[in-house]
Amino acid sequence: MSDFAGQTIIVTGAGSGIGRSTALQLAERGAHVIVADISDTAHGVVEEITGAGGQATAAIGDISDQGVVDKLVDAAVATGGRLGLVNNAGIMDQFAGAATTDDVQWERCLRINLTAPFLLTRAVLPHMLAAGGGAIVNLGSAASIRGAAAGAAYTASKHGVTGLTKNTAYTYGRENIRCNLVAPGGVETNIMTTSATDTEIDPANGLAAITPIHQGAIRNATPEELAGPIVFLLSDAASDVNGAIIPVDGGWAAG
Ligand SMILES: NC(=O)c1ccc[n+]([C@@H]2O[C@H](COP(=O)([O-])OP(=O)(O)OC[C@H]3O[C@@H](n4cnc5c(N)ncnc54)[C@H](O)[C@@H]3O)[C@@H](O)[C@H]2O)c1
């Protein structure tokens, strides 16, 4: 399939998990993918894509930094393709309520999970407007909809992404720009390790009790099961889907 031929799609956090799988599926379907990640695992994903005959460019850096955002959007624009964006990079919090969330955790989580998608959205919109349209997919979470899926910082950040999604969809829908959110349940990725900072996540700290499986989710998903709906939302097959908040969680949020 080459339904994304002539398009350049930025996928943040594409060095691992859901982002990596999305990048691979988009490249298979003809997109030039900007594989953006703070980790140099992005280079390995670019090699996988180009080794299979696809097109990709690595962009290494912290996407919550305006300078990094400007550089990676410039790299995407330089390819000459129609722009798409997947705001996927994200980190977990420590499953802490407000009373035990310190400023550093709060600000880091909000900066990466909410401010970075805003910075990327703001940077791509002028190009999409000039080109007459474009598609953005944001990665939310069960914590975009519910209060019992993570800690205060992550839940607030992912509810914030729901608002950013709806506002972008409503404000720019008339300009043929669509913005939708995919809300995963539990997915088998590296998120619990890539999120760890100097305050390591303590598995004994009630973590098992709060994981989706223990909260009634039927099973964890594979990254590929998330990539499919993300690719659909970016595609012309979803041309009238705008502002949608779509759980991809095996029915967990329906319970
Ligand atoms: N895995 C789950 O169970 C789950 C559930 C709900 C939502 N999500 C969401 O899915 C998205 C993808 O997560 P994943 O599970 O694939 O995790 P992952 O840790 O496997 O991949 C996330 C990638 O983002 C990168 N990243 C983190 N901070 C960054 C930054 N500041 N700048 C650039 N790159 C950065 C990491 O290096 C990593 O490669 C996240 O937004 C996450 O909140 C995941």
Ligand as a Chemical Component Dictionary entry (heavy atoms), coordinates in Angstrom:
data_LIG
# 
_chem_comp.id                   LIG 
_chem_comp.type                 NON-POLYMER 
_chem_comp.pdbx_formal_charge   0 
_chem_comp.three_letter_code    LIG 
# 
loop_
_chem_comp_atom.comp_id 
_chem_comp_atom.atom_id 
_chem_comp_atom.alt_atom_id 
_chem_comp_atom.type_symbol 
_chem_comp_atom.charge 
_chem_comp_atom.model_Cartn_x 
_chem_comp_atom.model_Cartn_y 
_chem_comp_atom.model_Cartn_z 
_chem_comp_atom.pdbx_ordinal 
LIG N1  N1  N 0  2.119  1.724  27.496 1  
LIG C1  C1  C 0  0.934  1.996  28.023 2  
LIG O1  O1  O 0  0.368  1.188  28.781 3  
LIG C2  C2  C 0  0.226  3.296  27.701 4  
LIG C3  C3  C 0  -1.080 3.469  28.163 5  
LIG C4  C4  C 0  -1.756 4.647  27.892 6  
LIG C5  C5  C 0  -1.120 5.644  27.178 7  
LIG N2  N2  N 1  0.146  5.464  26.726 8  
LIG C6  C6  C 0  0.773  6.577  25.997 9  
LIG O2  O2  O 0  1.351  6.117  24.792 10 
LIG C7  C7  C 0  2.428  6.979  24.430 11 
LIG C8  C8  C 0  3.632  6.137  24.035 12 
LIG O3  O3  O 0  4.111  5.431  25.133 13 
LIG P1  P1  P 0  4.730  3.957  25.078 14 
LIG O4  O4  O 0  3.920  3.130  25.974 15 
LIG O5  O5  O -1 4.966  3.543  23.692 16 
LIG O6  O6  O 0  6.103  4.222  25.875 17 
LIG P2  P2  P 0  7.641  3.971  25.551 18 
LIG O7  O7  O 0  8.349  4.422  26.785 19 
LIG O8  O8  O 0  7.871  2.601  25.044 20 
LIG O9  O9  O 0  7.934  5.011  24.369 21 
LIG C9  C9  C 0  7.927  6.400  24.613 22 
LIG C10 C10 C 0  9.093  7.044  23.872 23 
LIG O10 O10 O 0  9.040  8.454  24.119 24 
LIG C11 C11 C 0  10.362 8.911  24.273 25 
LIG N3  N3  N 0  10.389 10.155 25.025 26 
LIG C12 C12 C 0  10.101 10.325 26.344 27 
LIG N4  N4  N 0  10.281 11.605 26.681 28 
LIG C13 C13 C 0  10.683 12.263 25.560 29 
LIG C14 C14 C 0  11.021 13.599 25.283 30 
LIG N5  N5  N 0  11.016 14.541 26.234 31 
LIG N6  N6  N 0  11.387 13.931 24.022 32 
LIG C15 C15 C 0  11.428 12.990 23.052 33 
LIG N7  N7  N 0  11.108 11.691 23.265 34 
LIG C16 C16 C 0  10.736 11.333 24.511 35 
LIG C17 C17 C 0  11.073 7.778  25.022 36 
LIG O11 O11 O 0  12.491 7.864  24.872 37 
LIG C18 C18 C 0  10.468 6.555  24.363 38 
LIG O12 O12 O 0  11.257 6.107  23.264 39 
LIG C19 C19 C 0  2.658  7.900  25.635 40 
LIG O13 O13 O 0  2.087  9.168  25.376 41 
LIG C20 C20 C 0  1.926  7.209  26.756 42 
LIG O14 O14 O 0  1.487  8.099  27.763 43 
LIG C21 C21 C 0  0.850  4.312  26.979 44 
# 
loop_
_chem_comp_bond.comp_id 
_chem_comp_bond.atom_id_1 
_chem_comp_bond.atom_id_2 
_chem_comp_bond.value_order 
_chem_comp_bond.pdbx_ordinal 
LIG N1  C1  SING 1  
LIG C1  O1  DOUB 2  
LIG C1  C2  SING 3  
LIG C2  C3  SING 4  
LIG C2  C21 DOUB 5  
LIG C3  C4  DOUB 6  
LIG C4  C5  SING 7  
LIG C5  N2  DOUB 8  
LIG N2  C6  SING 9  
LIG N2  C21 SING 10 
LIG C6  O2  SING 11 
LIG C6  C20 SING 12 
LIG O2  C7  SING 13 
LIG C7  C8  SING 14 
LIG C7  C19 SING 15 
LIG C8  O3  SING 16 
LIG O3  P1  SING 17 
LIG P1  O4  DOUB 18 
LIG P1  O5  SING 19 
LIG P1  O6  SING 20 
LIG O6  P2  SING 21 
LIG P2  O7  DOUB 22 
LIG P2  O8  SING 23 
LIG P2  O9  SING 24 
LIG O9  C9  SING 25 
LIG C9  C10 SING 26 
LIG C10 O10 SING 27 
LIG C10 C18 SING 28 
LIG O10 C11 SING 29 
LIG C11 N3  SING 30 
LIG C11 C17 SING 31 
LIG N3  C12 SING 32 
LIG N3  C16 SING 33 
LIG C12 N4  DOUB 34 
LIG N4  C13 SING 35 
LIG C13 C14 SING 36 
LIG C13 C16 DOUB 37 
LIG C14 N5  SING 38 
LIG C14 N6  DOUB 39 
LIG N6  C15 SING 40 
LIG C15 N7  DOUB 41 
LIG N7  C16 SING 42 
LIG C17 O11 SING 43 
LIG C17 C18 SING 44 
LIG C18 O12 SING 45 
LIG C19 O13 SING 46 
LIG C19 C20 SING 47 
LIG C20 O14 SING 48 
# 
